[in-house]
Amino acid sequence: MNRILIVEDEVPIAQLIEMSLARAGYQCEAVNDGCAAADKIEQNDYDLVLLDIMLPGLDGYELLEYLRPMGTPVIFITAKGTLGDRVRGLNLGADDYIVKPFEVAELVARVESVLRRTGRGGALLRAWDVTVDTVARSATRAGVPVALTPREFDLLEQLLRNRGAALYRDVLFERVWGGEMDDGTRTLDLHIQRLRKKLGWQEHIKTVYKVGYLLEMEGEP
């Protein structure tokens, strides 16, 4: 499980990020000022740090300088959204730059992208008796291989990485099929039906009315 440090002085935003990434299967810690973040970084190893720029104590730029020798990937998440701000952050060594306000789905996708690009992405995803190897692109159920088409595999990965969160139909269609969804198509619904049957997840993959689909968290009724 990838370990992520969230450095954000606005508590509601820090809580939203922590909750969203925890649902996606990441282990998160959050701190609200730069000095506390420096202490955490000195004491622990992280796979990724999400940094606000305007922080009490040390600011995000100073923390980035502190992190660079360690090789820890960094994503800035900040309200400083001008072109000059973005260029400065990336030139200083940030791996990505997200401007507030942001969509949760985009945040999760950016985190996944940076972890993959830096070789820190988790290869195994698990839920109930299903294990998915995202590198080998294989899945097993109770140790028995499950034959999935490429689209079924991509759809399953999206559900697993966003557990507990309702995913809009058009978002799933764009991520899995790479294009805009035709309002009349039933492609997504058919793929969901096949996944439910192959994995025995008839009760675990929920249909969210007028939204899309959700893979429930373990332990939920």
C-alpha positions as CSV (number, residue, x, y, z in Angstrom):
1,M,0.0,0.0,0.0
2,N,1.5,3.3,-1.0
3,R,2.1,5.8,1.7
4,I,1.1,9.5,1.0
5,L,1.7,12.6,3.1
6,I,-0.8,15.4,2.7
7,V,0.4,18.9,3.6
8,E,-2.6,21.3,3.6
9,D,-3.5,24.0,6.1
10,E,-7.2,24.1,5.2
11,V,-8.5,21.3,7.3
12,P,-11.7,20.5,5.3
13,I,-9.6,20.2,2.1
14,A,-7.0,18.0,3.9
15,Q,-9.8,15.8,5.1
16,L,-11.4,15.5,1.7
17,I,-8.1,14.5,0.1
18,E,-7.3,12.0,2.8
19,M,-10.8,10.4,2.6
20,S,-10.7,10.2,-1.2
21,L,-7.2,8.7,-1.4
22,A,-8.0,6.2,1.5
23,R,-11.0,5.0,-0.5
24,A,-8.7,4.5,-3.5
25,G,-6.5,2.2,-1.4
26,Y,-3.8,4.6,-0.2
27,Q,-2.4,5.0,3.3
28,C,-2.5,8.7,4.1
29,E,-1.3,11.1,6.8
30,A,-2.2,14.7,6.9
31,V,-0.5,17.7,8.6
32,N,-1.5,21.4,8.5
33,D,1.8,23.3,8.6
34,G,5.2,23.2,7.0
35,C,7.3,22.6,10.1
36,A,5.2,19.5,11.1
37,A,5.5,18.3,7.6
38,A,9.4,18.6,7.7
39,D,9.3,16.5,11.0
40,K,7.2,13.8,9.3
41,I,9.4,13.7,6.3
42,E,12.5,13.3,8.4
43,Q,11.0,10.5,10.4
44,N,9.2,8.5,7.7
45,D,9.5,7.3,4.1
46,Y,6.7,8.4,1.8
47,D,5.9,7.3,-1.8
48,L,4.3,10.7,-2.5
49,V,3.8,14.1,-0.9
50,L,0.9,16.4,-1.8
51,L,2.0,20.0,-1.0
52,D,0.1,23.2,-0.6
53,I,2.3,26.2,-1.4
54,M,1.0,28.8,1.1
55,L,1.6,27.1,4.5
56,P,2.4,28.4,8.0
57,G,6.0,27.7,9.1
58,L,7.8,26.4,6.0
59,D,6.0,27.0,2.6
60,G,5.6,24.5,-0.1
61,Y,8.6,25.7,-2.1
62,E,10.9,25.3,0.9
63,L,9.5,21.8,1.6
64,L,10.1,20.9,-2.1
65,E,13.8,21.8,-1.8
66,Y,14.0,19.7,1.4
67,L,12.4,16.7,-0.5
68,R,14.3,16.8,-3.7
69,P,17.5,15.1,-2.4
70,M,15.3,12.2,-1.2
71,G,13.8,11.6,-4.6
72,T,10.2,11.6,-3.2
73,P,7.6,12.6,-5.8
74,V,5.7,15.8,-5.1
75,I,2.4,17.1,-6.4
76,F,1.6,20.7,-5.6
77,I,-2.1,21.3,-4.8
78,T,-2.7,25.0,-4.5
79,A,-4.9,28.0,-5.3
80,K,-1.9,29.7,-7.0
81,G,-3.0,28.9,-10.5
82,T,-1.4,31.4,-12.8
83,L,0.9,30.2,-15.6
84,G,3.9,31.6,-13.9
85,D,3.0,29.8,-10.6
86,R,2.7,26.5,-12.5
87,V,5.9,26.9,-14.4
88,R,7.8,27.8,-11.3
89,G,6.5,24.8,-9.4
90,L,7.3,22.4,-12.2
91,N,10.7,24.0,-12.8
92,L,11.6,23.6,-9.2
93,G,11.0,19.8,-9.5
94,A,7.4,19.1,-8.7
95,D,6.1,16.1,-10.6
96,D,2.6,17.6,-11.1
97,Y,0.6,20.7,-10.3
98,I,-3.1,20.7,-9.4
99,V,-5.0,24.0,-9.0
100,K,-7.8,24.4,-6.5
101,P,-10.7,23.8,-6.7
102,F,-10.2,20.3,-8.2
103,E,-12.3,17.3,-8.9
104,V,-11.7,14.3,-6.7
105,A,-11.6,11.9,-9.7
106,E,-8.9,14.0,-11.3
107,L,-6.8,14.1,-8.1
108,V,-6.9,10.3,-7.8
109,A,-6.0,9.9,-11.5
110,R,-3.0,12.4,-11.1
111,V,-1.8,10.5,-8.0
112,E,-2.0,7.2,-9.8
113,S,-0.1,8.7,-12.8
114,V,2.7,10.1,-10.8
115,L,3.2,6.9,-8.8
116,R,3.3,4.8,-12.0
117,R,5.7,7.2,-13.7
118,T,8.0,7.2,-10.7
119,G,7.9,3.4,-10.3
120,R,6.1,3.6,-7.0
121,G,2.6,2.5,-8.0
122,G,1.2,-0.5,-6.2
123,A,1.0,-3.5,-8.4
124,L,-1.6,-5.5,-6.5
125,L,-5.2,-4.5,-5.7
126,R,-7.4,-6.7,-3.5
127,A,-11.1,-6.9,-2.6
128,W,-12.8,-9.9,-1.0
129,D,-11.3,-13.0,-2.6
130,V,-10.2,-11.1,-5.8
131,T,-6.6,-10.1,-6.4
132,V,-5.6,-7.9,-9.4
133,D,-2.1,-7.5,-10.6
134,T,-2.0,-4.2,-12.5
135,V,1.4,-4.9,-14.0
136,A,0.8,-8.4,-15.3
137,R,-2.8,-7.3,-16.1
138,S,-4.2,-10.5,-14.5
139,A,-6.9,-11.3,-12.0
140,T,-7.6,-14.2,-9.7
141,R,-10.6,-15.2,-7.6
142,A,-9.8,-17.4,-4.6
143,G,-6.5,-18.2,-6.3
144,V,-8.2,-19.2,-9.6
145,P,-7.4,-17.1,-12.7
146,V,-10.3,-15.1,-14.1
147,A,-10.4,-14.5,-17.8
148,L,-11.0,-10.8,-18.4
149,T,-11.1,-8.8,-21.7
150,P,-8.8,-5.7,-21.8
151,R,-11.8,-3.4,-21.3
152,E,-13.2,-5.6,-18.4
153,F,-9.7,-5.4,-16.8
154,D,-9.5,-1.6,-17.1
155,L,-13.0,-1.2,-15.8
156,L,-12.2,-3.4,-12.8
157,E,-9.1,-1.5,-12.0
158,Q,-11.0,1.8,-12.0
159,L,-13.6,0.4,-9.6
160,L,-10.9,-1.0,-7.3
161,R,-8.9,2.3,-7.2
162,N,-12.0,4.3,-6.4
163,R,-13.7,2.0,-3.9
164,G,-16.6,3.6,-2.0
165,A,-16.9,6.5,-4.5
166,A,-19.6,6.7,-7.1
167,L,-18.1,7.0,-10.5
168,Y,-20.1,8.8,-13.2
169,R,-20.9,6.8,-16.4
170,D,-19.2,9.3,-18.6
171,V,-16.1,9.3,-16.5
172,L,-15.8,5.5,-16.6
173,F,-16.4,5.5,-20.3
174,E,-13.7,8.1,-20.9
175,R,-11.2,6.3,-18.8
176,V,-11.8,2.8,-20.1
177,W,-12.8,3.5,-23.7
178,G,-11.0,6.8,-24.2
179,G,-13.9,8.8,-25.6
180,E,-17.2,10.4,-25.0
181,M,-20.1,8.1,-24.3
182,D,-23.0,7.7,-26.7
183,D,-26.1,8.3,-24.6
184,G,-27.7,5.3,-26.2
185,T,-24.9,2.8,-25.7
186,R,-25.2,-0.1,-23.3
187,T,-21.5,-1.1,-23.6
188,L,-20.7,0.0,-20.1
189,D,-23.7,-1.7,-18.6
190,L,-22.9,-5.0,-20.4
191,H,-19.3,-4.9,-19.1
192,I,-20.5,-4.3,-15.6
193,Q,-22.9,-7.3,-15.9
194,R,-20.0,-9.5,-17.0
195,L,-17.7,-8.4,-14.2
196,R,-20.4,-9.0,-11.6
197,K,-20.9,-12.6,-13.0
198,K,-17.2,-13.4,-13.4
199,L,-16.2,-12.1,-9.9
200,G,-19.3,-13.1,-8.0
201,W,-19.8,-9.4,-7.2
202,Q,-23.6,-9.1,-8.0
203,E,-24.0,-7.4,-4.6
204,H,-20.7,-5.5,-4.4
205,I,-20.9,-3.5,-7.6
206,K,-23.7,-1.1,-6.9
207,T,-25.7,0.8,-9.5
208,V,-26.0,4.5,-8.4
209,Y,-29.2,6.0,-9.8
210,K,-28.6,8.7,-12.4
211,V,-24.9,8.6,-11.7
212,G,-23.1,5.3,-12.6
213,Y,-21.5,2.6,-10.5
214,L,-19.8,2.1,-7.2
215,L,-17.7,-0.7,-5.7
216,E,-18.6,-0.9,-2.1
217,M,-16.1,-1.1,0.7
218,E,-15.7,-4.3,2.6
219,G,-17.7,-4.5,5.7
220,E,-20.5,-2.4,4.3
221,P,-24.0,-3.9,4.3
